[in-house]
Every structure is written in structure tokens, then in C-alpha cells.
């Protein structure tokens, strides 16, 4: 199948690219001489010749350009940030063009045929661009052959060279590929280290800019000459020791690092570049992109943004983290190209990447239905501070005199999960399975809460009081401090002792908060459309918490933000749990929906938990919904209930089978909540991304792995076959290991309970 755009197809035909021995860029760029790529010898100017952006730290930037202001086009209507168009071969980045979907090849770039085949599969899947890793001259020469080979096979999909450490090699590969990604943290600074540098003054810090100019100047000149595209791709895990020492491991450091490199480009009148601010932590990633966007608004810059959560992992967890970070920013109108980084083959990244772009498109105010929903939200003032993250924490339930049961476990301080349960699940033959799916431990058939047990359950209807066995099963949950939330009208029909009554705010006010017989506490549900005076009365009702479920016809995001702003302005300290409904029967789609819609609120620090309710055809088990809900909270850096894995997506630098190794490590260590393990295929981002990890597993040379504790390498050159066991020993050595607990099956528990 021919994969040329119409523009390139005519150029290809003229250049005769389908004949052997003809340079793939004939007619498209200056003719290459010889079979190998060559390096430029352009001499760099002095750093004093660069027009540097005024200092943020000294306050000079604020004096010249004013205070930091908006970070997106519109806080109330989803509007794409206006950007320039950046050219990349046959495609364009920018607000006037569709969001570009991209991925990264996992093959060894030196294996030309394998890389060509993988890029073709990615193009056939629907990707607009593929990045390949270029470690040295061998790979740079291979890149030319890959580009030529793709043209000959009828594929004009642009390629991006992923560059670290090698300015001279970047010059070579710029002759062959349409785009160059440089990492400000190591492009000029060399191998990542954590050596602390002391700068007595800001002037001392600025003195070191000369070597940045020397590394960048020739590449910028080459990109100008050949009309190449560049990505200035800052990574949280690979900030230079220079930046770390001056700004710390912060979003501000990421932004300032990128601005320095952009200043060099701009001083050479080169503007064909995009920015990225990637991190494995979605909260850091979101804050960094927003801060960069705000700085560009202040400076009058209009460069496009490439979005991605780096080292997101695999499966639903990887999709969830990506949806939280990427989905949040797309909902701000930020982002012109997207990559979902998964520890899977690159073809599998397309579906979530494309879906996030589709969701973003559907939310834009250029879509009449979306605009109608957003305009339907009552007016409010948005006071969120994008320069720092702080989580709003609602008050937890408190015990009162006369309470027959302990209500303090109905919510969790780090974020709560509420499960939606049907009454038939409490039938005698089902209840032991239900206890297990709720995450309970059981002993002689009796449930107990564990680290990943739901905090409360929600039941639209309840078993009748005549069903004594079902009522006894519910009572056992209440006795271990699990809240049972039931609509007040159901409790009025048939009381359930110590249940929590759910009422709409309107009904609760009409009843003056009076509880049905037997109910122990009140939960108020908000639909996001109440007027401010009505919402303020939540304070008088004093519910145990509020459930937030914006009604149909108004924007979920903006209606929710409005409620939190009203709570903030009126000192309403009630916890707020997001009630999310879905009709999908695809678990991966659920992760993307939940991460995008609820994650975009949690990244603002707004929300104390989640309840996911499946409507329509109900294919998901209670256990699956529970795990997905906890995955959301963990991805939003709220509540850890399992081992956190920071796992790179693999590329041509990877020194072991990343997918297989990650699966082995997860199987062996996935039961350690509170422990973070980084699995890195090579050293490029390894130590940096492990700044947030307790332990690191990093490929160093073929067949060998180094193990890290925090930032420090503590075991070197361990054979791959022994490395997983060595990692377990290291975790034990630092006192963070616990053995897996053997659990009895529901059948065994049911037999014990019956006895």
C-alpha cells in the first residue's frame, strides 16, 4: 500500500526513488554525497551573542513581561491553544492541524530491515510519525537506509531521531530524518549524574551556557538548512546536574532548561520546533506543561506541545497514567501531538493514543454539543494555582457518642473507593465471592478489611429484611467499618440498621437532613447545577461526605470545578467523592475514560475518592471495578495499594527483553504496596526516573543489569538470569519485603462458613 501524501508523492515520482541506488532525499533536500552521513563543522558564536530570556529567579522576567498569567486559551470553554505551524516532512504540528499521533520503534536501529518492517506496521496502524533511537554513527547511517527503504516501499511517514549525549551524531542524522528530538538534560551535559554543583550567584550559573551554545549551534544551523523539525524534549528524570543544583528536581527546572535551548534556536531565527515536558509522575507532568504554557503566553511564544507520560508502564495501569496526564492537558486545550508510552509493542500504543485524541476533539468548544454543555455550566471564578500542587483534603468521618458501629473507616485519608453492588450478590451462594471481590480478607467466612479493600459500598436497592442471611452478610461488612450507602427512599421502605442514607441536596434540604429510621449518617449527592446559595447549605446539613455526579447536559469537568470553587470560597470542608458512570464493556476504554474525566480533577487536587458505576450491559466484575478505581487513585498519586512500577516503553537502546523482564518483576514483587520499582532498559533516563523510585533495575551492557537503591547503584553487572532474584534480595536487605499471603478460595471459605 502506498503511504505517500500527495505532496510527497509527486516529489518521489520526480526523484525516481523507487530505483536502487538513488538517494531517498533527492528532490526533497540537498543531495547527500557518498553513502555515509557527514558532520557539520559550523563554529558556534559566543553565549553572549544569544538573546537569552530574562531570568525568572531574579525577577527580571516579571519586570519585563509582567506576572505569569493564563496557561490556556479559556478556563470555561475547551479551546485549543493557538500555536504556529511546525513542519515535519509531510505532516504539520499546531493548532490549525489535527493532533498528531506518534510512537517509538523498539527495534535495534542498526537492524535496518526489522526497523523498516516495524515502522510500516505502525504506519498501517494509523500513526503519523515514528521515533527511532540513534545512539551513534552506526545507527545514524542505518537511519538513512531506513528512510530510503521506507520511501522505496511507498511509506512517507516522517521519522524522528531520539538523541541523547551525541551532538555530533545529531548533525549526521539530521541529513536523513525529518525530525530530531534533543534532551536538554543530557544533549550537552553528557551522562546523567547527581553531582551537586554550587553556584554562588545566578551569574555563575549563566556562565556555563557557552557549552550549551557550542553543542546546539551546529544542529540548529543544519535544521535550518534542511528544513528539519526539532523537539526540545525535557524529561523530569534526566535534568542535568547543573539544572538540578540551581532549580532542584522541579517543574520550574524543567521549564527553564527548555527555555534555554529555545533561546539558542530563536537567536538563530529557527522556529521549527516543538516542546515536551515529560515525567513518569502525571502530577509533575501536568504542572510542568501548564507552567511552560503559561511562560509562553507571558513571553508571546506560540510553539506547539508534544504530550506524553514517560515510562507509564503496561496494560490498564499504563493507559490510566497516560490518560490522567495527557487527558488533563488536552482538556485544557493544550497539546498538538501525543504519544502514549507503554511497555508493549509500539503498534498497541495506537488505540489509546488515538482514543485520547478523539476524546479531546469531542470536548472542544468547536463541537456545538460540547460548547453547549460547557456554556450550560453556571458562572464561576477559577482560582486554581497551576504553579504548585496541593490536594484539597475533605474531613474524614468522626465517631460520635452513641454510634453502634465504627464509622471512621467509611472513607480513607489518602482517597476512597466505593463499590457499586447489586443485592443478589449477598445471596448465600455468592457472598464469599463478593467479600473476595471487595478486597476483603476472610477468616472462617467472616470479612475483614485489607490494604486494598473498598471503603464503602453503594446499593441502589437492598435485600428485604425478610432475607435474614443477606442482611447478616451486609451487617458483617458494616461491623468492620465498611459504609453501606443506600438511597434514603429505599431505607424508608425497609430500614437497614446503621446504613448511610443517600439524598440529593434538594431532598436533604427539604427534609432538613432528617435520616430514615436506622440510618447512621447522611451522604448528599450534588449534580453540579445547583445555585451557589443552595450549595452553601451543605455546611448546615453536615453530611459524612458529598457525592458529586454532574447531571447530563452540562460539562462534567467545568461543573465539578465550579463546585470545588464554591466549597473553597465558603470553607466547606466535606469530603467529595466522584460518582462516575460508564456504559463501556471494554476495560481499556474504562481506564481511558476514568483517567481523562476524573483524573483531570484529581490532578488539580480536587476529590477524595471515586465510585465507578457501570450502567446498561454490566460485564465488569466488582473486583475489576475495584482494581480500576484503586489504579486511578494510585496513578493520581493519592493512595498506593500495590507496588508502583516505573517502566520504560523500550526502544533500540534497550539491553534486555523489557516486556518479559517487567512481567517477571511484577509477578515477583507486585504485592508490595508503598514500594516503587523502576525498570529501565538502558541508562539514558534510568537514574533520573529512579529519583522517585525506591529500587531500580537498569540495563547497562548486553546481558548485565545494575541495581539501584534510590539514586545510588548498589549492585553492578548482575547477569540477567540472576537479576530478579538479586532485586528481591536487595528489597529484603532494606527491610521493605514481605512474603505473599496465601489466601483461601471462596469455595473453601464458604465451606468453613457453612460448617
JOVEN-V562560 format. One record per backbone hydrogen bond with DSSP energy under -1.0 kcal/mol. CO is the residue of the C=O (numbers start at 1). NH is the residue of the N-H. Records with the same first field share a line. If there is no record, write none. Layout:
CO: NH, NH
//
This chain:
3: 156
5: 9
6: 10
7: 11
8: 12
9: 13
10: 14
11: 15
12: 16, 17
16: 19
19: 22
23: 26
25: 28, 29
46: 49
47: 50
50: 52
55: 61
59: 63
60: 64
61: 65
62: 66
78: 365
86: 93
88: 91
91: 88
93: 86
94: 97
100: 338
101: 128, 129
103: 131
108: 111
110: 112
111: 115
112: 116
113: 117
114: 118
115: 119
116: 120
117: 121
118: 122
119: 123
120: 124
121: 125
122: 126, 127
129: 103
130: 160
131: 105
132: 162
136: 140
137: 141
138: 142
139: 143
140: 144
141: 145
142: 146
143: 147
144: 148
145: 149
146: 150
147: 151
148: 152
149: 153
150: 155
151: 154
154: 3
158: 130
159: 179
160: 132
161: 181
162: 134
166: 170
167: 171
168: 172
169: 173
170: 174
172: 175
173: 176, 177
178: 229
179: 161
180: 231
181: 163
182: 233
183: 186, 187
186: 190
201: 205
202: 206
203: 207
206: 209
209: 213
210: 214
211: 215
212: 216
213: 217
216: 220
217: 221
218: 222
219: 223
220: 224
221: 225
222: 226
223: 228
229: 180
230: 274
231: 182, 233
232: 276
234: 278
235: 238
240: 244
241: 245
242: 246
243: 247
244: 248
248: 250
250: 254
251: 255
252: 256
253: 257
254: 258
255: 259
256: 260
257: 261
258: 262
259: 263
260: 264
261: 265
262: 266
263: 267
265: 270
266: 269
271: 273
272: 230
274: 232
275: 306
276: 234
278: 236
281: 285
282: 286
283: 287
284: 288
285: 289
286: 290
287: 291
288: 292
289: 293
290: 294
291: 295
292: 296
293: 297
294: 298
295: 299
296: 300, 301
302: 84
304: 275
305: 336, 337
307: 339
313: 343
314: 318
315: 319
316: 320
317: 321
318: 322
319: 323
320: 324
321: 325
322: 326
323: 327
324: 328
325: 329
326: 330
327: 331
329: 334
330: 333
333: 81
336: 100
337: 307
338: 102
342: 344
345: 348
346: 349
347: 350
349: 353
350: 354
351: 355
352: 356
353: 357
354: 358
355: 359
356: 360
357: 361
358: 362
359: 363
364: 367
367: 371
368: 372
369: 373
370: 374
371: 375
372: 376
373: 555
400: 403
407: 410
412: 415
416: 610
417: 455, 456
419: 458
422: 425
423: 426
424: 427
427: 430, 431
430: 434
431: 435
432: 436
433: 437
434: 438
435: 440
436: 439
438: 454
441: 448
443: 446
446: 443
448: 441
450: 453
455: 483
456: 419
457: 485
458: 421
464: 467
466: 468
467: 471
468: 472
469: 473
470: 474
471: 475
472: 476
474: 478
475: 479
477: 480, 482
478: 481
483: 457
484: 500
485: 459
486: 502
487: 490, 491
488: 492
489: 493
490: 494
496: 499
499: 520
500: 486
501: 523
502: 488
503: 525
504: 508
505: 509
506: 510
507: 511
508: 513
511: 514
516: 519
518: 498
521: 501
522: 544
523: 503
524: 547
525: 505
526: 549
527: 551
531: 535
532: 536
534: 537
535: 538
536: 539
537: 541
538: 542
545: 524
546: 577
547: 526
548: 579
551: 554
555: 559
556: 560
557: 561
558: 562
559: 563
560: 564
561: 565
562: 566
563: 567
564: 568
565: 569
566: 570
567: 572
568: 571
573: 395
575: 546
576: 608
577: 548
578: 611
580: 613
582: 615
586: 590
587: 591
588: 592
589: 593
590: 594
591: 595
592: 596
593: 597
594: 598, 599
598: 601, 602
599: 603
601: 606
602: 605
605: 392
608: 416
609: 578
610: 418
611: 580
613: 582
621: 625
622: 626
623: 627
624: 628
625: 629
626: 630
627: 631
628: 632
629: 633
630: 634
631: 635
632: 636
633: 638
634: 637
644: 677
646: 679
651: 654
656: 658
657: 661
658: 662
659: 663
660: 664
661: 665
662: 666
663: 667
664: 668
665: 669
666: 670
672: 675
675: 644
676: 694, 695
677: 646
678: 697
679: 648
680: 699
681: 655
685: 689
686: 690
688: 691
689: 692
694: 710
695: 678
696: 708
697: 680
698: 706
701: 704
703: 720
704: 700
705: 718
706: 698
707: 714, 715
708: 696
709: 712
712: 709
715: 707
718: 705
719: 722
722: 726
723: 727
724: 728
725: 729
726: 730
727: 731
728: 732
729: 733
730: 734
731: 736
732: 735
745: 749
746: 750
747: 751
748: 752
749: 753
750: 754
751: 755
//
